Amino acid sequence: MLRENKVERDQMEFFCIDSFVPQDHLLRKIEDAVAFVQLLLSDLA
């Protein structure tokens, strides 16, 4: 009887999203205009 040798590998990668978004991207302008931290904290209160 043949057995398959299954190797399971779990990998995790950390990266900073800032390094992938160009400086002139629309998302950076939105981030500057909206206080996301305040929105998050107001939802938790």
Short mmCIF file of the C-alpha atoms (twelve columns), coordinates in Angstrom:
data_MODEL
# 
_entry.id   MODEL 
# 
loop_
_atom_site.group_PDB 
_atom_site.id 
_atom_site.type_symbol 
_atom_site.label_atom_id 
_atom_site.label_alt_id 
_atom_site.label_comp_id 
_atom_site.label_asym_id 
_atom_site.label_seq_id 
_atom_site.Cartn_x 
_atom_site.Cartn_y 
_atom_site.Cartn_z 
_atom_site.pdbx_PDB_model_num 
ATOM 1  C CA . MET A 1  0.000   0.000  0.000  1 
ATOM 2  C CA . LEU A 2  1.350   3.437  -0.954 1 
ATOM 3  C CA . ARG A 3  1.171   6.302  1.497  1 
ATOM 4  C CA . GLU A 4  1.263   9.914  0.506  1 
ATOM 5  C CA . ASN A 5  3.735   11.972 2.452  1 
ATOM 6  C CA . LYS A 6  1.816   15.191 3.040  1 
ATOM 7  C CA . VAL A 7  3.824   18.029 4.432  1 
ATOM 8  C CA . GLU A 8  1.752   20.861 5.811  1 
ATOM 9  C CA . ARG A 9  3.505   24.165 6.178  1 
ATOM 10 C CA . ASP A 10 1.929   27.113 7.837  1 
ATOM 11 C CA . GLN A 11 3.518   30.399 6.985  1 
ATOM 12 C CA . MET A 12 2.924   33.872 8.244  1 
ATOM 13 C CA . GLU A 13 4.257   37.034 6.707  1 
ATOM 14 C CA . PHE A 14 4.203   40.489 8.196  1 
ATOM 15 C CA . PHE A 15 4.504   43.611 6.100  1 
ATOM 16 C CA . CYS A 16 3.746   47.270 6.352  1 
ATOM 17 C CA . ILE A 17 0.977   48.324 3.994  1 
ATOM 18 C CA . ASP A 18 2.534   51.800 3.770  1 
ATOM 19 C CA . SER A 19 5.391   50.381 1.740  1 
ATOM 20 C CA . PHE A 20 2.945   49.104 -0.918 1 
ATOM 21 C CA . VAL A 21 0.760   52.203 -1.332 1 
ATOM 22 C CA . PRO A 22 2.357   55.012 -3.373 1 
ATOM 23 C CA . GLN A 23 2.668   58.413 -1.685 1 
ATOM 24 C CA . ASP A 24 0.308   60.092 -4.198 1 
ATOM 25 C CA . HIS A 25 -2.420  57.415 -3.998 1 
ATOM 26 C CA . LEU A 26 -6.046  58.334 -3.277 1 
ATOM 27 C CA . LEU A 27 -6.081  56.119 -0.171 1 
ATOM 28 C CA . ARG A 28 -3.395  58.261 1.450  1 
ATOM 29 C CA . LYS A 29 -5.505  61.383 0.848  1 
ATOM 30 C CA . ILE A 30 -8.521  59.665 2.410  1 
ATOM 31 C CA . GLU A 31 -6.415  58.562 5.376  1 
ATOM 32 C CA . ASP A 32 -5.295  62.158 5.927  1 
ATOM 33 C CA . ALA A 33 -8.863  63.495 5.725  1 
ATOM 34 C CA . VAL A 34 -10.657 60.917 7.907  1 
ATOM 35 C CA . ALA A 35 -9.865  60.316 11.572 1 
ATOM 36 C CA . PHE A 36 -10.197 56.534 11.549 1 
ATOM 37 C CA . VAL A 37 -8.927  56.182 15.122 1 
ATOM 38 C CA . GLN A 38 -11.649 58.471 16.420 1 
ATOM 39 C CA . LEU A 39 -14.283 56.509 14.477 1 
ATOM 40 C CA . LEU A 40 -13.028 53.249 15.967 1 
ATOM 41 C CA . LEU A 41 -12.937 54.618 19.499 1 
ATOM 42 C CA . SER A 42 -16.425 56.086 19.206 1 
ATOM 43 C CA . ASP A 43 -17.794 52.677 18.189 1 
ATOM 44 C CA . LEU A 44 -16.171 51.045 21.228 1 
ATOM 45 C CA . ALA A 45 -17.627 53.561 23.709 1 
# 
